[in-house]
Amino acid sequence: MTSTEESHLFTTKAVGKGTGLGLAIARQIVEETHGGKLSFNSVLGNGTEFIIEIPV
């Protein structure tokens, strides 16, 4: 990703200060609104990859 693409991922909130609803809202939009699928692959110490599948 370029820095422009990543800019929406930046937050000024301190760790533990968010509402924790981001993934729940994302799942609802992807799955219920668009009939898609939200999944992820996570490797400890390496990061997490989120996969968003939306039917055309």
C-alpha positions as CSV (number, residue, x, y, z in Angstrom):
1,M,0.0,0.0,0.0
2,T,1.1,3.5,-0.6
3,S,1.1,6.0,2.3
4,T,-2.1,7.6,0.8
5,E,-3.9,4.3,0.8
6,E,-2.7,3.6,4.4
7,S,-3.7,7.0,5.7
8,H,-7.3,5.9,6.6
9,L,-5.7,3.2,8.8
10,F,-4.0,5.7,11.0
11,T,-5.5,6.6,14.4
12,T,-4.5,9.1,17.0
13,K,-6.3,7.1,19.8
14,A,-4.1,5.5,22.4
15,V,-4.0,1.7,22.7
16,G,-7.1,0.5,24.5
17,K,-9.1,3.7,23.9
18,G,-11.1,2.6,20.9
19,T,-14.6,1.3,21.0
20,G,-13.6,-2.1,19.6
21,L,-16.5,-2.1,17.1
22,G,-14.6,-1.6,13.9
23,L,-14.4,-5.2,12.8
24,A,-18.0,-5.9,13.8
25,I,-19.2,-3.0,11.7
26,A,-17.0,-4.0,8.8
27,R,-18.3,-7.6,8.9
28,Q,-21.9,-6.3,9.0
29,I,-21.3,-4.1,5.9
30,V,-19.4,-6.7,3.9
31,E,-21.6,-9.7,4.8
32,E,-25.1,-8.4,5.4
33,T,-25.2,-5.4,3.1
34,H,-23.1,-6.8,0.2
35,G,-23.5,-10.5,0.6
36,G,-19.7,-10.9,0.8
37,K,-17.2,-12.5,3.1
38,L,-14.7,-11.0,5.6
39,S,-11.9,-13.3,6.7
40,F,-8.3,-13.0,7.9
41,N,-4.9,-14.8,8.2
42,S,-2.9,-13.9,11.2
43,V,0.7,-14.9,12.0
44,L,2.0,-14.0,15.5
45,G,4.8,-11.5,15.3
46,N,4.3,-11.0,11.6
47,G,0.9,-9.3,11.3
48,T,-2.6,-9.9,10.0
49,E,-4.0,-10.0,6.5
50,F,-7.7,-9.1,6.1
51,I,-9.5,-10.6,3.0
52,I,-12.7,-8.9,1.8
53,E,-14.7,-10.8,-0.8
54,I,-17.6,-9.0,-2.4
55,P,-19.6,-10.6,-5.3
56,V,-19.8,-8.7,-8.5
